[in-house]
Amino acid sequence: MNNPGWGASAEGGGLPPQPRCVRHPDRPTLLSCTRCGRPFCTECLQPASVGHQCVDCVAQGHRSVPTARTVAGAPVRTDRPTPIVTYVLLALNVLVFAITAMQSGSVLNNERSSQLFVDWGLYPPYIVYGGEYVRLLGSGFLHFGLMHLAVNMFALWIIGRDTEIVLGRLRYLGVYLVSILGGSTAVMFLQTEALTAGASGAVFGLLGAQTVILLRLRRSPTPVLVVIALNVFISLTIPGISLAGHLGGLAAGAAATAAFLYGPQLLGAGRDRDRIVRTGWVAFGVVTAVTLALVTLSVLQPSV
C-alpha cells in the first residue's frame, strides 16, 4: 500500500494547490487574516479580539485609533509618564547653584564673588541702561544660598511633575519660561532698584497653572488657592522676598495655561483635535507677545 491517497501523488491527482503566504511565498498555508482574508503563515498572524489578523491589518488598526490626549491636548504616551522637563529644570537649577557656589567659595553666600551671579542677577538698571536682557530669564535659575534653592526645588518637584503630565512637555516648558519672564517684568515695574533672583516666579506660575487646570477639569481649586494665599502672606511678612516677582509669575503662568486650555474655545476652534492644538499654541503666542510687550514697556519706562 504505497499510496494512501494523500501526499505528492494526491497533489498531482487534481487537488487545488495550497495558498501561499502573502509575505512568504515559499510557505504554503491554510490560515488567513480575519480582517482582509488574505493567506498568511503563523509568523505573520497576530491574535485579535476575533480570530487572527495579519501584521499589515494590525498596523493599520493602530494608525486608525485616535491618540489619547490630556485636557490640554498633550498626547498620553504611557500609563506612567515621566516628567522629564521637570527633572531637567531641577538639574539646571542645581547646576547653576553649584557653579555660583564654586565661584564664590561659599554655599551660604554664593552670590558673593560669583561672576555668574553678577552677570545674571536681576537688577533693573543693568537691563534698562545696559541692555543685559539675559538677566530676565537667567535670574530665574539663580538662588541666594542653599536654603533658598532647597525650598524652590522642593516646590518645583511637588508641583511641576503633575503640571507637566497634564500640559505636556513643550507646553509645560513654555509656561515655565513665560512665568519667569512675567516675574521679571513685575520686578522691572515695581522694584526698580532691587537685586532679585530665584525660581519662585516660575513656581508661582505653576501654581497659577494648576489653578487653571483644576477649573478646566471642573474641580475645586481651593487647595491651590490656599497655598498661594499662604505664600503671599509669607512674602509680605518676611523681609527680602520679592512679592512683585511672585505675583508677576503667578499671573503669567495662569494666563499662559489659560491660553492652552481656554484659548481654542474662545477662538472658535470647534472640535477638530488638530485645530484645537494649533489654536492653543496661537493663543499662547499671544500671551507671550503681550508679556514681551510689557517687558519692552518696563525697559522704556524711565525715559517715558
C-alpha positions as CSV (number, residue, x, y, z in Angstrom):
1,M,0.0,0.0,0.0
2,N,2.3,2.7,-1.4
3,N,-0.3,5.5,-1.9
4,P,-2.9,6.1,0.8
5,G,-4.5,9.0,-1.1
6,W,-2.5,12.0,0.2
7,G,1.0,13.4,-0.3
8,A,2.7,14.1,-3.5
9,S,0.5,11.7,-5.5
10,A,-2.6,13.4,-4.2
11,E,-1.4,16.8,-5.2
12,G,-0.8,15.5,-8.7
13,G,-4.2,14.0,-8.6
14,G,-6.1,17.1,-9.4
15,L,-6.4,18.7,-5.9
16,P,-6.1,22.6,-5.9
17,P,-2.7,23.8,-4.7
18,Q,-2.4,25.2,-1.1
19,P,-2.5,29.1,-0.9
20,R,0.9,30.7,-0.2
21,C,1.7,33.3,2.5
22,V,1.5,36.8,1.1
23,R,4.7,37.8,2.8
24,H,6.5,34.5,2.4
25,P,5.5,33.0,-1.0
26,D,7.6,29.9,-0.3
27,R,5.3,28.9,2.6
28,P,2.0,27.1,1.9
29,T,-0.7,27.9,4.5
30,L,-4.3,27.2,5.2
31,L,-4.6,30.2,7.5
32,S,-5.9,33.6,6.6
33,C,-6.4,37.1,8.2
34,T,-9.9,37.5,9.6
35,R,-9.9,41.2,8.6
36,C,-8.6,41.2,5.0
37,G,-9.0,37.5,4.2
38,R,-5.5,37.1,2.6
39,P,-3.5,33.9,3.3
40,F,-0.7,34.2,5.9
41,C,1.6,31.9,7.7
42,T,1.6,31.6,11.5
43,E,4.6,34.0,11.7
44,C,2.6,36.8,10.0
45,L,-0.6,36.5,12.1
46,Q,-1.3,38.0,15.5
47,P,-4.1,37.2,17.9
48,A,-7.0,39.6,17.7
49,S,-10.3,40.1,19.6
50,V,-11.8,37.8,16.9
51,G,-9.6,35.3,15.2
52,H,-6.1,36.4,13.9
53,Q,-5.0,39.4,11.9
54,C,-2.0,39.9,9.7
55,V,0.7,42.4,10.6
56,D,-0.5,44.8,7.9
57,C,-4.0,45.0,9.3
58,V,-2.7,45.3,12.9
59,A,-0.5,48.3,11.9
60,Q,-3.4,49.9,10.0
61,G,-5.7,49.4,13.0
62,H,-3.1,51.1,15.3
63,R,-2.9,54.1,13.0
64,S,-6.7,54.5,12.9
65,V,-7.0,54.6,16.7
66,P,-7.0,58.2,17.9
67,T,-4.2,59.2,20.3
68,A,-5.3,59.7,23.8
69,R,-4.8,63.3,24.9
70,T,-4.9,65.3,28.1
71,V,-7.3,68.2,28.7
72,A,-4.5,70.5,27.4
73,G,-4.2,68.5,24.2
74,A,-0.9,66.8,25.1
75,P,-0.6,63.2,23.9
76,V,-0.6,60.5,26.6
77,R,2.4,58.4,25.8
78,T,2.2,55.8,28.6
79,D,0.2,54.9,31.6
80,R,3.0,56.2,33.8
81,P,4.7,59.1,32.0
82,T,8.0,60.5,33.2
83,P,8.1,64.3,33.9
84,I,11.4,64.7,32.1
85,V,11.3,68.5,31.7
86,T,10.8,68.9,35.5
87,Y,13.8,66.8,36.2
88,V,15.9,68.7,33.7
89,L,14.8,72.0,35.2
90,L,15.7,70.7,38.7
91,A,19.1,69.7,37.4
92,L,19.8,73.0,35.7
93,N,18.9,75.0,38.8
94,V,21.2,72.8,40.9
95,L,24.0,73.1,38.4
96,V,23.8,76.9,38.2
97,F,23.8,77.0,42.0
98,A,26.9,74.7,42.1
99,I,28.7,77.0,39.7
100,T,28.0,80.1,41.8
101,A,29.0,78.3,44.9
102,M,32.3,77.2,43.4
103,Q,33.0,80.7,42.0
104,S,32.2,82.4,45.4
105,G,33.7,79.6,47.5
106,S,30.6,79.6,49.7
107,V,27.4,77.6,49.8
108,L,25.6,80.0,52.1
109,N,26.7,83.2,50.4
110,N,27.1,82.1,46.8
111,E,26.0,85.4,45.4
112,R,29.3,87.0,46.6
113,S,32.2,87.0,44.2
114,S,30.3,84.8,41.7
115,Q,30.7,86.1,38.1
116,L,27.6,84.2,37.0
117,F,25.6,85.9,39.7
118,V,27.0,89.3,38.7
119,D,26.0,88.5,35.0
120,W,22.6,87.0,35.6
121,G,21.1,88.7,38.8
122,L,18.0,90.7,38.0
123,Y,19.0,94.3,38.6
124,P,16.7,96.6,36.5
125,P,19.2,99.4,35.9
126,Y,21.6,97.0,34.1
127,I,18.7,96.0,31.8
128,V,17.4,99.5,31.2
129,Y,20.7,101.2,30.7
130,G,23.0,98.3,29.7
131,G,20.7,96.2,27.6
132,E,21.6,93.0,29.6
133,Y,18.3,91.2,28.7
134,V,19.7,87.7,29.6
135,R,19.0,88.7,33.3
136,L,15.3,88.5,32.6
137,L,15.4,84.7,32.3
138,G,18.8,83.9,33.7
139,S,17.9,85.3,37.1
140,G,15.2,82.6,37.3
141,F,17.9,79.9,37.7
142,L,19.9,81.7,40.5
143,H,19.4,81.3,44.2
144,F,20.6,83.1,47.3
145,G,22.1,80.3,49.4
146,L,21.3,76.6,49.9
147,M,18.0,77.1,51.7
148,H,16.6,79.3,49.0
149,L,17.5,76.6,46.4
150,A,16.1,73.8,48.5
151,V,12.7,75.4,49.1
152,N,12.2,76.3,45.5
153,M,13.4,72.9,44.2
154,F,11.1,71.1,46.6
155,A,8.2,73.1,45.4
156,L,9.1,72.6,41.8
157,W,9.4,68.8,42.4
158,I,6.0,68.7,44.1
159,I,4.1,71.0,41.7
160,G,5.9,70.6,38.4
161,R,5.5,66.8,37.9
162,D,1.7,66.8,37.8
163,T,1.6,70.0,35.8
164,E,3.9,68.7,33.2
165,I,1.9,65.5,32.7
166,V,-1.3,67.5,32.1
167,L,0.2,70.2,29.9
168,G,2.8,68.0,28.1
169,R,6.5,68.7,27.8
170,L,6.6,71.6,25.4
171,R,3.5,73.4,26.8
172,Y,4.9,73.0,30.3
173,L,8.3,74.4,29.4
174,G,6.6,77.3,27.7
175,V,4.5,78.1,30.8
176,Y,7.6,77.8,33.0
177,L,9.7,80.2,30.9
178,V,6.8,82.7,30.5
179,S,6.3,82.6,34.3
180,I,10.0,83.6,34.8
181,L,9.6,86.4,32.3
182,G,6.4,87.6,34.0
183,G,8.0,87.7,37.4
184,S,11.0,89.6,36.0
185,T,8.6,92.1,34.3
186,A,6.8,92.8,37.5
187,V,10.1,93.4,39.3
188,M,11.1,95.8,36.4
189,F,8.0,97.8,37.1
190,L,7.8,97.7,40.9
191,Q,11.3,97.0,42.3
192,T,13.4,99.1,40.1
193,E,16.4,99.3,42.5
194,A,16.3,95.7,43.9
195,L,18.6,92.8,43.1
196,T,16.4,89.7,42.8
197,A,16.8,86.1,41.7
198,G,15.3,82.7,42.1
199,A,12.8,80.2,40.6
200,S,10.0,81.5,42.8
201,G,8.3,83.3,40.0
202,A,8.3,80.1,37.9
203,V,6.9,78.1,40.9
204,F,4.2,80.7,41.4
205,G,3.5,80.4,37.7
206,L,3.0,76.7,38.1
207,L,0.6,77.3,41.0
208,G,-1.4,79.6,38.6
209,A,-1.2,76.8,36.0
210,Q,-2.6,74.3,38.4
211,T,-5.5,76.6,39.4
212,V,-6.5,77.0,35.7
213,I,-6.2,73.2,35.2
214,L,-8.5,72.4,38.1
215,L,-11.0,75.0,36.9
216,R,-10.9,73.4,33.4
217,L,-11.5,70.0,34.9
218,R,-14.4,71.4,37.0
219,R,-12.7,70.6,40.2
220,S,-12.2,72.8,43.3
221,P,-9.0,74.9,43.1
222,T,-9.3,75.8,46.8
223,P,-6.3,73.7,48.0
224,V,-4.0,75.5,45.5
225,L,-5.5,78.9,46.3
226,V,-4.8,78.3,50.0
227,V,-1.2,77.5,49.1
228,I,-1.0,80.7,47.0
229,A,-2.5,82.8,49.8
230,L,-0.1,81.3,52.4
231,N,2.9,82.1,50.2
232,V,1.7,85.7,49.6
233,F,1.4,86.1,53.3
234,I,4.9,84.9,53.8
235,S,6.1,87.2,51.0
236,L,4.5,90.1,52.9
237,T,5.8,89.3,56.3
238,I,9.4,88.1,55.7
239,P,11.8,90.8,54.5
240,G,13.8,90.2,51.4
241,I,11.2,88.2,49.4
242,S,10.1,89.7,46.1
243,L,6.3,89.8,46.2
244,A,6.2,91.5,42.8
245,G,8.2,88.7,41.3
246,H,5.9,86.1,42.8
247,L,2.7,87.8,41.7
248,G,4.1,88.5,38.2
249,G,5.0,84.9,37.8
250,L,1.6,83.8,39.1
251,A,-0.3,86.0,36.6
252,A,1.9,85.0,33.6
253,G,1.7,81.3,34.4
254,A,-2.1,81.4,34.8
255,A,-2.5,83.4,31.6
256,A,-0.2,81.1,29.6
257,T,-2.1,78.0,30.8
258,A,-5.5,79.5,30.1
259,A,-4.3,80.1,26.6
260,F,-3.9,76.4,26.1
261,L,-7.0,75.3,27.9
262,Y,-9.5,78.0,27.0
263,G,-7.9,79.7,24.0
264,P,-9.2,77.2,21.4
265,Q,-12.8,77.7,22.7
266,L,-12.6,81.4,22.6
267,L,-11.1,81.4,19.1
268,G,-13.7,79.1,17.8
269,A,-11.5,76.0,17.1
270,G,-14.5,73.7,17.1
271,R,-14.0,70.0,17.9
272,D,-11.3,69.2,15.4
273,R,-8.4,67.9,17.6
274,D,-5.6,69.2,15.3
275,R,-7.2,72.6,15.0
276,I,-7.6,72.8,18.8
277,V,-3.9,72.1,19.3
278,R,-2.8,74.7,16.7
279,T,-5.2,77.3,18.2
280,G,-3.9,76.7,21.7
281,W,-0.4,77.5,20.5
282,V,-1.6,80.6,18.8
283,A,-3.3,81.8,22.0
284,F,-0.1,81.0,23.9
285,G,1.8,83.0,21.4
286,V,-0.5,86.0,22.0
287,V,0.2,85.7,25.8
288,T,3.9,85.6,25.2
289,A,3.8,88.6,22.9
290,V,1.9,90.6,25.5
291,T,4.5,89.6,28.1
292,L,7.3,90.7,25.8
293,A,5.5,94.0,25.2
294,L,5.3,94.6,28.9
295,V,9.0,93.8,29.2
296,T,9.7,96.4,26.5
297,L,7.4,98.9,28.3
298,S,9.3,98.3,31.6
299,V,12.6,99.0,29.8
300,L,11.3,102.2,28.2
301,Q,9.6,103.3,31.4
302,P,12.4,105.6,32.8
303,S,12.6,107.5,29.5
304,V,8.8,107.9,29.1
